[in-house]
Amino acid sequence: MKCWRCILIVLVVGAAFLVMVTACASRNTPEPVIVTQRVEVPISVPCAADPGPDPAPIATAAAIAAAPGIFEPVKLLLAEIEQLRARNAELKAANQGCKH
């Protein structure tokens, strides 16, 4: 009798194995679909904006020494400050052009 039980167990296990194998084999796996997509990525490029050479200083030591009176050296210094502010605005504009 034990032999029939062993045979029965082997048959049941074998049948279960065959059912599992056929279940895996009968799955319809879809073919992979290849889709081409366009991806736009920003690339950094060197800035081509050239703000030009720095302007020559107005209030040099020689110009201040040669200025008559007390008001002329102050005018030279104020003119140079205004020149530096204008140059700073040019550089900022060139820098903003490179960022966008």
URZI-V106059 format. One record per residue. RES is the residue in one letter. SS is DSSP state (@ for helix, = for strand, . for the rest). NEAR is the number of other C-alpha atoms within 8 Angstrom. D_CENTER is the distance of its C-alpha to the mean C-alpha in Angstrom with 1 decimal. Layout:
BEGIN
res-><RES	RES>
ss-><SS	SS>
near-><NEAR	NEAR>
d_center-><D_CENTER	D_CENTER>
END
This chain:
BEGIN
res-><M	K	C	W	R	C	I	L	I	V	L	V	V	G	A	A	F	L	V	M	V	T	A	C	A	S	R	N	T	P	E	P	V	I	V	T	Q	R	V	E	V	P	I	S	V	P	C	A	A	D	P	G	P	D	P	A	P	I	A	T	A	A	A	I	A	A	A	P	G	I	F	E	P	V	K	L	L	L	A	E	I	E	Q	L	R	A	R	N	A	E	L	K	A	A	N	Q	G	C	K	H>
ss-><.	@	@	@	@	@	@	@	@	@	@	@	@	@	@	@	@	@	@	@	@	@	@	@	@	.	.	.	.	.	.	.	.	.	.	.	.	.	.	.	.	.	.	.	.	.	.	.	.	.	.	.	.	.	.	.	.	.	.	.	@	@	@	@	@	@	.	.	.	.	@	@	@	@	@	@	@	@	@	@	@	@	@	@	@	@	@	@	@	@	@	@	@	@	@	@	@	@	@	.>
near-><4	5	6	7	8	8	8	8	8	8	8	8	8	8	8	8	8	8	8	8	8	8	8	7	6	6	6	4	4	4	4	4	4	4	4	4	4	4	4	4	4	4	4	4	4	4	5	5	8	5	7	4	4	5	5	4	6	9	11	7	6	6	10	11	7	6	9	7	6	7	7	10	14	8	8	11	10	8	10	11	8	8	8	8	8	8	10	8	8	9	9	8	8	11	9	8	8	9	5	4>
d_center-><77.3	74.4	73.8	73.4	70.9	68.8	68.9	68.0	65.0	63.8	64.2	62.3	59.5	59.4	59.4	56.5	54.6	55.3	54.2	50.9	50.4	51.3	49.1	46.0	47.1	47.6	44.0	42.4	38.9	36.9	35.5	31.8	30.2	27.6	25.3	22.9	19.8	17.5	13.8	11.7	8.1	6.7	7.4	7.8	11.6	14.1	15.8	19.2	20.8	23.8	25.5	28.6	30.8	31.7	35.0	38.2	39.3	42.2	43.8	44.6	47.4	49.8	49.1	49.7	52.8	54.2	53.6	56.9	57.4	54.9	53.1	51.8	49.6	48.1	47.4	45.7	43.5	42.6	41.8	39.5	37.7	37.3	36.0	33.4	32.2	31.9	30.0	27.6	27.1	26.5	23.8	22.0	22.2	20.9	17.9	17.2	17.5	14.7	12.2	12.9>
END
